[in-house]
Amino acid sequence: MNDENEKSGQVLDSPATSSDAEEIRATMEQTREVLEASGAEIERAKRLLRETEDLLDLPASSEPEDRGDSTGRS
């Protein structure tokens, strides 16, 4: 049992190969790109929210008048 643990420890302690390093770099690059895209979407959502809030803050006089229902009855 001790021998088995030593073998598994040796596998974990082995240095990374160059292909492992390339894979890690590629994964990190993809993660960075996804994070940047997410950040851009968050900024876009904030801008749209601000614009919507600005539209809601318009004076009441700029809103269309309520004309009742289409039958002309009150």
C-alpha positions as CSV (number, residue, x, y, z in Angstrom):
1,M,0.0,0.0,0.0
2,N,2.8,2.4,0.8
3,D,4.5,1.6,-2.5
4,E,1.2,2.4,-4.3
5,N,1.1,5.8,-2.6
6,E,4.7,6.6,-3.6
7,K,4.0,5.8,-7.2
8,S,0.9,8.0,-7.3
9,G,2.9,10.8,-5.6
10,Q,5.6,10.5,-8.2
11,V,3.1,11.0,-11.0
12,L,1.8,14.1,-9.4
13,D,5.3,15.5,-8.7
14,S,6.4,15.1,-12.3
15,P,7.2,18.3,-14.1
16,A,4.8,19.6,-16.7
17,T,5.6,18.9,-20.3
18,S,5.7,21.6,-22.9
19,S,2.4,20.4,-24.4
20,D,0.8,20.7,-20.9
21,A,2.2,24.3,-20.7
22,E,0.8,25.1,-24.1
23,E,-2.6,23.7,-23.2
24,I,-2.6,25.7,-20.0
25,R,-1.7,28.9,-21.9
26,A,-4.5,28.2,-24.4
27,T,-7.0,27.7,-21.6
28,M,-5.9,30.9,-19.9
29,E,-6.2,32.8,-23.1
30,Q,-9.7,31.5,-23.7
31,T,-10.6,32.3,-20.1
32,R,-9.3,35.9,-20.6
33,E,-11.3,36.3,-23.8
34,V,-14.5,35.0,-22.2
35,L,-13.9,37.4,-19.2
36,E,-13.4,40.3,-21.5
37,A,-16.5,39.5,-23.4
38,S,-18.5,39.2,-20.2
39,G,-17.1,42.5,-19.0
40,A,-18.2,44.1,-22.3
41,E,-21.7,42.6,-21.9
42,I,-21.9,43.9,-18.3
43,E,-20.9,47.4,-19.4
44,R,-23.5,47.2,-22.3
45,A,-26.2,46.2,-19.8
46,K,-25.3,49.0,-17.5
47,R,-25.5,51.5,-20.3
48,L,-28.9,50.2,-21.4
49,L,-30.1,50.4,-17.8
50,R,-29.0,54.0,-17.5
51,E,-30.6,54.9,-20.8
52,T,-33.9,53.2,-19.7
53,E,-33.8,55.0,-16.4
54,D,-33.2,58.3,-18.2
55,L,-36.3,57.6,-20.4
56,L,-38.3,56.9,-17.3
57,D,-37.2,60.3,-15.8
58,L,-38.7,62.3,-18.7
59,P,-41.3,64.8,-17.6
60,A,-44.9,63.6,-17.6
61,S,-45.9,66.1,-20.3
62,S,-43.9,64.2,-22.9
63,E,-46.0,61.1,-22.4
64,P,-48.9,60.5,-24.8
65,E,-52.3,61.4,-23.4
66,D,-54.7,58.6,-22.3
67,R,-57.7,58.8,-24.7
68,G,-59.8,56.2,-23.1
69,D,-60.9,53.0,-24.9
70,S,-61.5,52.8,-28.6
71,T,-65.3,52.9,-28.4
72,G,-65.3,56.4,-27.2
73,R,-67.1,55.5,-24.0
74,S,-65.6,56.7,-20.6
